[in-house]
Amino acid sequence: MRLADALEEGPAAHGFGIDQRWTLARVSDLIVRMFRIRYTLRGTANIMYRLGWSVQVPAHRAVERDEAAIVTWRRETWPAGKR
């Protein structure tokens, strides 16, 4: 499907800036651009559900986050502090 492929490309590929989250408003705008059909936000949610997309709350993480340091801290420092 053309819409499913467009959603997989991500919001930035369709001019929605660097924020990498699809919102119902953005998907609705994308549908208008691609198919010249306007849906309500509820109608857009139904389409997303039929395509296999679910509502998700994005995890907000710092850009500076160091996954390796976190793993090391959890493995070594945290257990020592629990004693």
N, C-alpha and C positions, 0 to 999 in steps of 0.2 A: 504494500500500500504506500502511496506517496506520502500521506501524513505520518505514518509510522516511521518511514525512512527520515523524514524531515525532523521528527522529534529526536531520533537517535543522533542526529548531527549536533544537537545541542542548541541552546538559545543564542550563543555568540555567533554561530554560523548564519543566523537569520537576523542579525542586526540588533540584538537586545543587550548589547554591552558585555562586560566581563562577568556579570553575575550569572553563574551557571545553574540557575534554577528555573524550571518551567513553572509558571503560575497559570491558573485557569485563564486569566486575562491575556497573558501572552499567547497561550495556545489558541484562544479565541481569535486574537489578532492574526495569528499565522493562518488559521483556517480561512479568514476573510481574504487575506492576501493570495492564498493558493487557489481557493475554490469560489471566491466571491459569494460566500454564503455566511450569514451572521447567525451565531448560536448564542443563547443565554449562557451564563456561567454554569448553570445546572446541566444544560444540554451538552456543554463542552466536557463536564465531568463524566457524563454518561458515555460519551465517545471515548474518552481516555480509559474508562473502565473496560469498555469492550475491546480496546487495543491491548489490554493487559497492564496498563499503568495504574499504580496505586498512589494514594495520598501519602506523602512522606514529609517529615519535618527534617530539614537538613541539619547536620551536625555542624555547629559553628566551632571552628578550630583556628588557632592562631597560625599565621603564615610562618612564623619562626619555629613552630613545633618541630622537635627533634625526636622522631619515633625511636631511634636506637637508644637515646638517653632515657626515654621513658621505660623501655623494656628492661634496661639495666637497673634502673631505680626500682621497678616493681620486683625484679628478681633478687636484688641484693639489699637495698636500703630499707624497703618497706617491711620485709619479714624481720629484720633486726630491730626495728622500732616497735614491733608488735609484742616483743618479749617483755 
